Amino acid sequence: MSKILFTPGPGNTSPRVRVAMGCDIGTRTPQMIELTQRVRQQIATVANCGDDFCVVPLQGSGTFAVEAMLTTLLPDAGTCLILINGPYGERMATICQIYGLSHYLLRSDPLAPVDMDVVAAFITEHRDITSVAMVHFETGVGLLNPLPALLALAAKRGVQVFIDSMSAFGLLPVDFTSPALAAMAASSNKILHGPPGIAFVIARRNMLAQLAAPRTLSLDLRAQFNGFQRDGMWRFTPPVQVIAALACAIDEYNQQGGRVGRLQRYRQIAACIVSGLAAYHVIPLIAIDYDVPVISTFILPFSAAVLDAHRLSERLLAQDLVIYPSQMTEVNSFRIGFIGELRPEDAQRLVAAITGAIEEVRGDAQ
């Protein structure tokens, strides 16, 4: 049974996208080669990345792309500074630790954007830093980090920037003209409204062309890039149906106004939910940035003993509504995503279900 997904992705897909997944295409046929090239070009157009960058798709989740980006493109010489203010920054740190990649960790307040003055001071103090990695939009709580400021700082200091733009790609522009930007990673199932199963890295062509010993087999971006350059084929079995669905989803993205259309849609959903819950004193943990209305964390006005986020999510799931408990375990809170094929009536239904649960709890307490 289909659910209405108020999550940070994957979200609900359109009927056309679901139909597109019904195709059967041979993985090593001209049709598949053409489809792959089409999707790569579609992503490059959305990114507006220019000829200096190349789209390299990979099978798997967004984390596969982040891992491929860091393990393929970080050089043996030099050190990467990982900026952490949420769980996905921590994930990049884990990747570097597992592979033994030289790195520093700079952790900061998970409820505030990364402070570029602090980053600048850290780079000044550690002269061996050659690159910086940061999450563009941290979906742990719903927090936008200052990518333009980081690119400007990195360009002045002569360091490269690697970005996890999973929940921002297609909604927020990325300045691919910056000399500091080395690569960014994203996936099919966030702003593009495709199904999960495809991730991609947009990397500088000259970095992909460099000769370097691989650190991994299936996540080797250079080998994947070289394979596409050689014969247009995937090295390992691609998720054919997901690729076809992503091509359809990007067509819809463009037909619906691209970045501007998505922003208008998400703002409408977010405003409906925020205003509806505010009447019951369910408020965002941090103020929602309506320039990037992707996901927000909401605080319940009760102790966990009265109604915790896990019980609330279970109650909503029984009504075919999906939310996630917050990753901020010290507060009784839950996350609501505003992306995917959501309609205003879906948002109204969610608000009614949450406020209904609150009214029931209040009634039991009287």
HELIX and SHEET records of a PDB file:
HELIX    1   1 PRO A   15  ALA A   20  1                                   6    
HELIX    2   2 PRO A   30  ALA A   47  1                                  18    
HELIX    3   3 GLY A   62  LEU A   73  1                                  12    
HELIX    4   4 PRO A   87  TYR A   99  1                                  13    
HELIX    5   5 MET A  116  GLU A  125  1                                  10    
HELIX    6   6 LEU A  147  ARG A  157  1                                  11    
HELIX    7   7 ARG A  205  LEU A  208  1                                   4    
HELIX    8   8 LEU A  221  ASP A  231  1                                  11    
HELIX    9   9 VAL A  240  GLN A  255  1                                  16    
HELIX   10  10 GLY A  258  ALA A  278  1                                  21    
HELIX   11  11 ALA A  309  LEU A  317  1                                   9    
HELIX   12  12 PRO A  344  ALA A  365  1                                  22    
SHEET    1   A 2 ILE A   4  LEU A   5  0                                        
SHEET    2   A 2 LEU A 321  VAL A 322  1                                        
SHEET    1   B 7 PHE A  53  GLN A  59  0                                        
SHEET    2   B 7 ILE A 198  ARG A 204 -1                                        
SHEET    3   B 7 LEU A 181  SER A 187 -1                                        
SHEET    4   B 7 GLN A 160  ASP A 164  1                                        
SHEET    5   B 7 ILE A 129  VAL A 135  1                                        
SHEET    6   B 7 THR A  79  ILE A  84  1                                        
SHEET    7   B 7 HIS A 103  ARG A 107  1                                        
SHEET    1   C 2 PHE A 137  GLU A 138  0                                        
SHEET    2   C 2 LEU A 143  LEU A 144 -1                                        
SHEET    1   D 4 ILE A 283  PRO A 284  0                                        
SHEET    2   D 4 ILE A 295  ILE A 299 -1                                        
SHEET    3   D 4 SER A 333  GLY A 337 -1                                        
SHEET    4   D 4 TYR A 324  PRO A 325 -1                                        
END                                                                             
